[in-house]
Amino acid sequence: MRALHRLDSSRFSALVRITHWVTTLSFFGLLVSGIAIFIAHPRLYWGETGGLGTPYVLAFPLPFMKGGPSGWGRSLHFLSAWVCVLTGILYVLSGIFTQHLRRNLLPEKAEPFWSSLRRVASNHLHLRRPTEEDSLTYNILQRLTYLTVIFVFFPLLIWTGFAMSPAIVSVLPGTVTLLGGQETARTIHFFVASFVVFFFFVHIAMICLAGFTARVGAMITGRRVTKVDRP
Amino acid sequence: MSDTLSRRKLIKTGLVAAAGASGLAVAARIASRYGLIPPDHRGIYGIGETLTYATQRLLTSHDSLAREFSRSDISSIAPVNGEPPEYEPYLRHFAEGFASWQLTIDGLVAHPASFSLEDLKRLPSRTQITHLACEEGWSYIAQWTGVPLSYVLNLVGVLPQAKYVVFFAFDKKFDSLDMFDAWHPQTLLAYSMNGQDLPKRHGAPLRVRVPRQLGFKSKKYLTHIEVTDKVTNIGSGQGSSSPDKGYSWYGGI
């Protein structure tokens, strides 16, 4: 008999779930609008300046979509950025306050770092499906990945975003001079955003492997729904 | 969950919602009072525009300056967007070397005035080498010489109720700056670029240079400046021609 066994224990707190889905929404807003802005000038440069006729780092074989998408693209990008940043601040502050970050995202002390990394990496390489116990907590790879996205990629995106703003640079010139120029900031912004998009696809792939309905259900209801085969 | 707990939760939620709503109302009133609401604040995107504009207005000051560069940083290529006006009266003025061109300044000023290009060139000038970033993503560094807008505003005597300086141009478009950027020392009425008369494609005879905002805010081909307390009666009422094409009024991003 196949029974659907619902555990009462909460897997994700309400705040984690709400901030997760609001961030998801703002991620799509930022991605679509980021592409809309980028296709106005799909070339990347290094240093302070760059334009048609100057050396470039990367040129996409795309037409220059002038006078259109970058207009609403900017409006949607900054609206989504506000939602994303405010949600991110709420998540990190509450994560510190409730110890969510320390308990669920920092590597566990129980098992030595390298041996746990080796064990999880080996599970992935042998394509072992996660056990029910595995879905109760984040493994070391998940922890490191989420920490990198939250505390490296997002701050870098905000920083390089600031470095492209002439008004913010007038107050904090270091935001752009430390990077080596406004076009360098734009190029880094593009590549870090690409890493986040890559993370998104891996994240979705992992959820599909672990059971899409159960994992997405857990992030919506907060409950862990486990399917247990009983004889 | 017990009844008392859910009731307490309900009351708490209600109180938080009420505090939030009244907080927003107070914030909106304060924001409007201190000029933190952009003309294109309506609609869903208006929320983002307002948050960005208000935050940047609170963050920047009269003394925060756009970076200035050295002569060796000047770009050899300075791209432009759009072509110069190819119709009268611009073509006639261009053919005459702008000899009879005049810049009119009126509106909420004590002494409305007109300036020829020679008049403007005789006023105290400022030369600055600054970065110009187009909202599309390309950029260049150039040297600009012109009369600070603040100097001209002092000459004509701006009345205290003034809130915007509106720029009208030969290309039949308009744009505006708030008084904060209008009084800023780096905001120029530029007639020279890289030591030469302003080239046609870069806005001859006179353009604005606002280095703390993106390139599209540096209006080209100027004809007329109006100081005003509201922009709702100009164009579609959003402070510039840009919002009609989907671009924001404020370009400090």
Interface residues (C-beta under 8 A of the other chain):
Chain A: I37 F38 A40 H41 R43 E48 T49 G50 G51 L52 G53 T54 F64 K66 G67 G68 S70 G71 W72 R74 S75 L76 F78 L79 S80 A81 W82 M164 S165 P166 A167 I168 V169 S170 V171 P173 V176 T177 Q182 E183 R186
Chain B: I44 Y45 I47 G48 E49 L51 T52 Q56 L59 T60 S61 S64 L65 A66 R67 F69 D73 S75 I77 P79 N81 H131 A133 C134 E135 E136 G137 W138 S139 Y140 I141 P211 R212 Q213 L214 S242 K245 G246 Y247 S248 G252 I253
